[in-house]
Structures are given as C-alpha cells and as structure tokens.
Amino acid sequence: MAEKKGPRGKELEKEGWIKQTTIGEPRLSEIIELYKSLGYEVRLEPVKLDELDEECRKCYEDEGDKVKTVYVRKKK
Amino acid sequence: MKKEYWRWPEYRRTVPGKDWTMAEVVTAGVDVGAVSSKAAIMIDSELYAYSIMRTGASSPDSASKAMNWALEGTGMKLEDVQYVVGTGYGRVNVPFANKAITEITCHALGANYIWGPTVRTILDMGGQDCKAIRCNEKGRVTAFLMNDKCAAGTGRGIEVIADLLSVPIEEVGPMSLRVEKEPEPVSSTCVVFAKSEALGLLRKGWPKEMVLAAYCSAMANRIAELLRRVGMERDFVITGGISKNIGIVKRLEDITGIKALAMKKEFDPIIAGAIGAGLLAKDLYRKERKDA
C-alpha cells in the first residue's frame, strides 16, 4: 500500500512505535496475538484515507473502520 | 469453454515406504488459505501424506475436502488421526480441528522441518498475502512482517495476469525471463491497476514476455522491501505458491543478493504451513494427554 507519512505517524514514531502493516480481520487478531507473544506492545490506529495514494483509497474506503494500521514497540 | 490459464495443478501424495499402522502418534495439519487448502498427515512427526487443492466458497468444506483427499487410498480414517491443528486464513473454520494456530507460527516450523535448523528467514508468498518471517534454530518465530491488506504482489495477482495474457500460470515465471533486456517494472502491483497497465503495454506492442517481466519485477521489488524491513538473513527459504515462479524468485534473489535454498524434491513448499501445524499437533496431543 502506498502511503504518505502523516503527522500522527511521525508523532507515534517519536514515541518509539514502528508501523508494521495495515490489515483487517481475520489477519488482524492473528498478528496482534503473535506480536504480543514476541514481547511487543501493540497499538492500532485508524487508516487515514487522506494519507493514502489515490489508487489505494477506494479499496480502503469500502472497508470503513474494519481495517487498522498496526504499530508495535518493545515492552520496556 | 474458456481455458482457465490461472489454474494450477491440484494433487495428493502418499510418501512411499511408510506404514501408518505402526505409528505411535498420527496427527494432521490443515491449512485453509484464501486461495488453496492443504492437508498434511504426519506419523510420529514425519510427513506421511498430503493434498493440495483450491479453496472453495466455504472454508469448512474446503478443509474437509483437503483432509479426505489426503486420507484417500491410505486406509486411514479421520478417526485414526489423534490430533488436528487448523491454520491459515480459514483456520477457525476447520470443523474437525482440535486447535487453531496462526500460520506464521506454522510456516516457520514447517520450513525448519523441510530445510533444517539453519533456516533464519522465510518468505511465505501466498494467494492473498505475503509474510516475511524470521526464526531461530528450532523454527520458532522471532520477528515477522505481513503485507498490507490488499492482494497486490500476491498469488492472486499472478493468476489475474496469467488469465489476462492467456499464459498458463506455470509458464509465467520462465516466460518472464525470456527477455533480452529487463524492462522497467510496472508502476503498481495493485491487481486492478496492474491489469490496466498490462493491457496498455500490450496495446503499445510489447510482447507478453516483456509485460510479464515488468510485472514480476514489480512484485519482486515489493517483496524485497518486506524482507529488508524484517531484517533478512541466511539461510533464506521461500514457501507458498509463488515459490514456484522462477521469474519472481530469480529477480528477488538479484535484488536482495541472497539466494534462496533450493526446493526439496520430496516436499512441495506449498505445504510448509500444514506440516508445521501437523508437528504442533503432536506436541499439543502429548501435552493434553500429560495434563489429563
């Protein structure tokens, strides 16, 4: 997915969060479970449509809020 | 009837020279993917029989069909299998599974079984997703990355291009390498946009080989980025259907500078997840018996 990094993404990066993927169910639950088992904190953010390339936007619009962007950081 | 160029061979196999009736523990892994369903029957942690078929409209039906096909001709019945683990996109819809486990875990374990303990990076290129996985010498996952939600750069994309160009899917990879000079990659691996871009190139007079080269190259670039982000290291292996597309594998190796270990004749890399699930099934079976 082609995406520009928005202000929210930059803010999260400063806090140590690393963007992993943007995905919906049933994969979403699977990867949350796995990242936690690997010792990561997991944070989910809504997809920002205005940060997507136009060609990707239509697909994500149809998905509404079912798709999330997954950020992780190592537990301190 | 229109020829289905995307169609890949479905088959089953029993490993010769093995007697399941002598086994202490019989387990199975059933991997219901978005595009293909696989069942692997393991006897005492050794692969005994497997099947690979297209996933239908219903995940539970696809799981049952794959399992029944793997059992076919073995004299074994489902009741003889002591523990079943479901994995893949439809893992929670395997009606006869004792447990469901994520496919990332199963693929790492399956790759460790197929290629051995030196494997550190696995690329699973599936029908509708792509995963880069790092593991330790025991096949346990240490890090992973999954592509974004869309089917861009996955097996489904290749199926669409094969159909569009009327090229049998097994020919896509070899044909894409029959170019004198590598063309610029297509600008998008998005299934919808790549299709119109490919049509545009054909109208411009590009031969099919060039169009396929441009598409395979774009896919390889996209996958290489996923591998770079996960921190690729040797030994590197590829599982999933696109592992059989030499056009993508060769370009990926050129970009990353790391060659994938060769496929093993006796193991189809598509069944790595099902094998891993079958291996985990034995551990879980033993644990549950011990706890009981």
Chai-1 contact restraints between the chains, C-beta under 6 A:
chainA,res_idxA,chainB,res_idxB,connection_type,confidence,min_distance_angstrom,max_distance_angstrom,comment,restraint_id
A,M1,B,D148,contact,1.0,0.0,6.0,A-B,restraint_1
A,T21,B,M146,contact,1.0,0.0,6.0,A-B,restraint_2
A,T21,B,D148,contact,1.0,0.0,6.0,A-B,restraint_3
A,T22,B,D148,contact,1.0,0.0,6.0,A-B,restraint_4
A,I23,B,K149,contact,1.0,0.0,6.0,A-B,restraint_5
A,G24,B,K149,contact,1.0,0.0,6.0,A-B,restraint_6
A,E30,B,T102,contact,1.0,0.0,6.0,A-B,restraint_7
A,I31,B,M146,contact,1.0,0.0,6.0,A-B,restraint_8
A,L34,B,T102,contact,1.0,0.0,6.0,A-B,restraint_9
A,L34,B,I104,contact,1.0,0.0,6.0,A-B,restraint_10
A,E55,B,C190,contact,1.0,0.0,6.0,A-B,restraint_11
A,E55,B,F193,contact,1.0,0.0,6.0,A-B,restraint_12
A,C59,B,C150,contact,1.0,0.0,6.0,A-B,restraint_13
A,V67,B,K149,contact,1.0,0.0,6.0,A-B,restraint_14
